[in-house]
Amino acid sequence: MKSTRRGFLSLAGSGGGAGAATLHAISARGREAWEAENGFRGAPVFLPPPEADEIRISSNENPLGPGPAAVEGLRAAYGSIMRYPMNAATSDTDLRRKIGGMFGGGPEHVVLAPGSSEILRNAVRVYTGPGRALVTAECSYENPIRTANWMGAPVKAIPMTGGLGLDLDKMAGAAIGAGLVFLCNPNNPTGTVHTLADVTDFVNFVKKESPYTAILLDEAYYDYVTHPGFETGAELAMKHRDVFVGRTFSKAYGMAGLRVGYAVGQAGTISKLAPLALTFGTSVLSIGAAMASLEDPDYIRNEVRRNEEARKFTLDFFSSHGLDPVPSETNFVFVDIGRSAREFREACAERGVFVGRDFPPYENSHARISIGTLDEMQRATAVFAEVLGLQATDNQQQ
């Protein structure tokens, strides 16, 4: 079917009724998302059910998609899609200025990317090499290690603590003379978090003992943290050379498919990353949605509460059956299921529930499970009970 501007705007609607529902179905997951946003208000709206009633809890996505402000920003940005991002009504510089201002800086303190993965790759490209190691945790997000291996840079992967947190003391020792430290906080896939006090001590030590070592603080799951001692490390990034924070709109903001992330730090630090950024890598539509979403803090607060409820339900399910979930501050849980992740994943997939990939060195004992809606987690845990040979509780039988 040929797509036209008139057709797109007709599909998107003008903010109410079936048109808005259709757009929400595209940007999120259909009926459940529509009901969550609208509270069953208005006339009945037909939305197709999820394909084959699958439950996809494998990629740490926000199951409800973007909020209404982001959708409206996306709709408004459609009028600029004939422009390059620097010429759009809401430009890439506008978004960089908005983000920079959140941290007491300006556009020169921010580089944009199509998701935060490019930030991680480019950080490894800038700061590591055959004689400059990457320091990371043994079980953390794999992107930096893959890039370092491709570049021929040595990797120092530090074992986890007993509670599957990052061993900051050992990482700090390994950082002396290294090119880059990748500190994922909260950590993916374990879901553990470190306080700002701990991170501050870590950064101060490394920058004192090894001033030319860079530190990337990956805060992809920042918005989901409820731990009272956790705060962003952005102030550290603005204070120290070659320390920077990576963020994404793919998680709590529900825009994984729109591909927009960023790094923030001193202007001199950002000037090293910016030349490697993909030219016009963040689209006009992504910029419009991201810009508008930053003006809608209520959506994020509601998403955090929704995720916390579903996360608690999931953690309680595993704990009640004597399994050992890692306390999580994210929108996923990492659980000792007592068997290989592959075996568990394949058995769940046969029943229409899709969970996360292998995470060495825990691929023979642990599975990562993303948090969907409460309804999805109620249905998914019933499948988990069947696959793991557990007796479903009353909650799972509802």
Number of C-alpha atoms within 10 A of each C-alpha: 3 4 7 9 10 9 11 13 16 13 15 22 17 13 14 10 13 18 17 20 25 21 21 24 21 12 20 22 19 22 19 18 20 23 14 12 15 10 9 11 9 9 8 9 15 11 16 11 13 13 8 7 9 15 22 21 24 18 18 26 23 24 24 27 27 27 26 18 20 27 25 18 21 23 20 17 21 16 15 17 14 10 13 14 24 13 14 22 16 20 21 25 20 19 22 24 17 17 23 20 14 12 16 11 19 19 20 19 25 31 26 30 24 24 24 22 21 23 28 22 17 20 26 29 19 15 22 26 19 13 12 19 25 29 27 27 27 20 21 26 21 16 13 26 25 14 19 21 14 10 14 15 21 19 21 18 16 18 17 18 12 8 11 20 21 27 17 21 13 14 23 20 16 19 26 21 16 24 25 29 30 23 22 25 28 28 25 24 28 29 25 22 25 18 16 17 12 13 20 14 13 17 22 15 17 24 20 11 15 17 15 17 24 28 27 23 27 26 22 26 25 21 21 22 21 16 12 8 12 19 18 17 24 21 18 20 24 21 12 18 20 24 26 27 25 27 24 28 26 24 23 29 24 24 28 22 15 20 21 25 26 24 32 29 30 23 18 12 22 21 15 15 20 18 12 15 17 13 10 14 16 22 22 27 25 25 29 29 29 26 23 20 26 19 11 15 12 12 19 19 14 11 23 18 13 17 23 21 14 21 25 15 19 24 20 14 23 19 14 11 13 10 15 16 22 20 18 25 24 31 26 29 26 25 21 19 20 14 15 16 24 18 11 22 22 15 18 20 15 9 15 16 23 22 25 21 16 18 22 13 11 16 16 18 18 27 28 28 25 26 30 26 22 18 12 19 24 19 17 26 22 21 21 24 17 15 16 15 9 14 13 16 14 7 12 19 11 9
